[in-house]
Amino acid sequence: MADKGEVIYDPLIELMKRFEDVKAVDTSVDPFAGLAVEDQLKKHIVDGIKKSLESHLDAALKQYEPLAIINDILLDGMKTVGELFGAGKMQLPFVLQSAEVMKAAVRHLEPLMERVEGSEKGSILLATVAGDVHDIGKNLVDIILSNNGYRVVNIGIKQPINNILAEAEANRCQVIGLSGLLVKSTLVMKNNLVEMNERGLSNYPVILGVPL
């Protein structure tokens, strides 16, 4: 039995106190009402909302080509997400939520994209570096390049430099593209470039993709 003067700490009560001043969101209000289709899609990305995404994409397709929607509207939304994250106004879980919406949008649009026919313009190997599982930027580059006449070898996430170089050689890729989202990934990329220099591959073109 607790003493009357004892203060008992209840973590659930403390957690509830943190949300006492938070007002409930009125789910009956359409957050997209009155917005132009371009702004609707950007809101999907920035706020991480999947509901009604496909219907808004279909509406946009009446005005824009699929690739234009990605390049001019969706990526603009992701740019805003990056700016908010960089300014400390958006936390990583919400950034990842936005990334998932972006992936869903690209999946919906990709089958509708026209591929450029004809001779191969070039080849590139894409990989997310070792220790990093983030791939939305890499996969967007894959889609855009593939649909514009380039041969893309996308070997996925968490790739060590030995495997990257082996796959690039085996697939006769002219360029290597390294991707990552984590801060530590930039150090991994630096070490990869040092390793390439030590192997006499300093003339091999390398493109790095990181958040700014």
PEFEN-V950014 format. One record per pair of residues at least 24 apart in sequence whose ideal C-beta (glycine too) atoms are under 8 Angstrom apart, sorted by the first residue. I is the first residue (numbers start at 0). J is the second residue. D is the distance in Angstrom with one decimal. If there is no record, write none. Layout:
I&J&D, I&J&D
This chain:
31&55&7.1, 36&62&7.0, 37&72&5.3, 40&68&7.1, 40&72&5.0, 40&73&6.2, 40&76&6.7, 40&104&7.4, 41&72&6.4, 41&73&7.8, 41&75&6.3, 41&76&4.0, 41&79&7.0, 42&76&7.8, 43&76&7.3, 43&100&5.5, 43&104&7.2, 44&73&6.0, 44&76&3.1, 44&77&5.9, 44&79&7.6, 44&80&6.5, 44&97&5.4, 44&100&5.7, 44&101&5.9, 44&104&7.6, 45&76&5.4, 45&79&5.3, 45&80&5.9, 45&83&7.6, 45&97&6.5, 46&97&7.8, 47&93&6.0, 47&96&3.5, 47&97&4.8, 47&99&7.2, 47&100&5.5, 48&100&6.8, 49&99&7.5, 49&100&5.6, 49&103&5.9, 52&100&6.5, 52&103&6.1, 52&104&6.2, 52&107&7.5, 53&107&5.5, 56&104&6.1, 56&107&5.4, 56&108&6.5, 60&108&7.9, 60&111&7.1, 65&108&4.2, 65&109&7.5, 65&111&4.7, 65&112&4.8, 66&108&8.0, 66&112&5.9, 66&143&7.0, 66&146&6.7, 68&104&7.9, 68&108&6.2, 69&104&7.7, 69&105&6.5, 69&108&6.4, 69&139&7.1, 69&142&7.7, 69&143&7.4, 70&143&7.6, 73&101&6.1, 73&104&5.6, 73&105&7.6, 74&139&7.7, 76&101&7.7, 77&101&5.9, 81&210&5.8, 81&211&6.8, 84&210&7.6, 85&210&7.8, 85&211&7.6, 98&133&7.6, 98&135&4.6, 101&135&5.8, 101&139&7.8, 102&135&5.8, 102&138&7.4, 105&138&7.3, 105&139&6.5, 105&142&6.3, 109&142&5.8, 112&142&7.3, 112&146&4.8, 113&146&7.1, 114&145&7.1, 114&146&5.2, 114&148&7.9, 115&146&6.7, 115&147&5.3, 115&148&4.0, 117&148&6.4, 118&148&7.7, 119&148&6.7, 119&149&7.2, 119&150&5.3, 120&147&7.3, 120&148&4.2, 120&149&5.1, 121&149&5.3, 121&150&7.3, 121&173&5.4, 121&174&7.0, 122&149&6.7, 122&150&4.2, 122&151&7.5, 122&152&7.1, 122&170&7.1, 122&171&6.7, 122&172&4.7, 122&173&5.1, 122&174&7.2, 123&149&6.3, 123&150&7.5, 123&151&5.8, 123&152&7.3, 123&172&5.8, 123&173&6.8, 123&174&4.3, 123&175&7.2, 123&176&5.4, 123&206&7.6, 124&151&8.0, 124&152&4.6, 124&153&7.9, 124&154&6.6, 124&163&6.9, 124&166&5.9, 124&167&4.5, 124&170&6.4, 124&172&4.1, 124&174&7.4, 124&175&5.2, 124&176&6.8, 125&151&6.2, 125&152&7.0, 125&153&4.7, 125&154&7.1, 125&176&4.5, 125&178&6.7, 126&153&7.7, 126&154&4.9, 126&155&6.9, 126&156&7.9, 126&158&4.0, 126&162&7.9, 126&163&5.1, 126&166&7.7, 126&175&7.6, 126&176&7.3, 126&177&6.1, 126&178&7.0, 127&155&6.8, 127&156&4.1, 127&157&6.6, 127&158&6.4, 127&177&7.9, 127&178&4.9, 127&179&6.0, 127&184&8.0, 128&157&7.8, 128&158&6.4, 128&177&5.4, 128&178&7.1, 128&179&4.9, 128&184&5.3, 128&187&4.5, 128&188&5.9, 128&191&6.7, 129&157&5.7, 129&158&6.2, 129&159&4.7, 129&160&7.4, 129&187&5.7, 130&157&6.4, 130&181&7.2, 130&183&6.6, 130&184&6.9, 130&187&6.2, 131&156&6.6, 131&157&6.6, 131&178&7.8, 131&179&4.3, 131&180&6.2, 131&181&5.2, 131&183&8.0, 131&184&4.6, 131&187&7.4, 132&156&4.9, 132&157&6.3, 133&178&7.6, 133&179&6.8, 133&180&3.7, 133&181&7.2, 134&178&6.9, 136&178&5.6, 136&180&7.6, 136&208&5.2, 137&176&7.2, 137&178&3.9, 137&208&6.5, 140&176&6.5, 140&178&7.7, 140&208&6.9, 160&190&7.6, 160&191&4.5, 160&194&5.1, 160&195&7.5, 163&191&7.3, 164&195&7.4, 164&198&7.5, 164&200&7.3, 167&203&7.9, 173&204&7.0, 174&204&4.6, 174&205&7.3, 174&206&6.3, 175&203&6.4, 175&204&7.2, 175&205&5.0, 175&206&7.3, 176&205&7.6, 176&206&4.5, 176&207&7.8, 176&208&6.5, 177&205&6.5, 177&206&7.3, 177&207&5.3, 177&208&7.0, 178&207&7.9, 178&208&4.3, 178&209&7.7, 179&208&7.4, 179&209&5.8, 180&209&7.5, 180&210&5.9, 184&209&6.7, 185&209&5.7
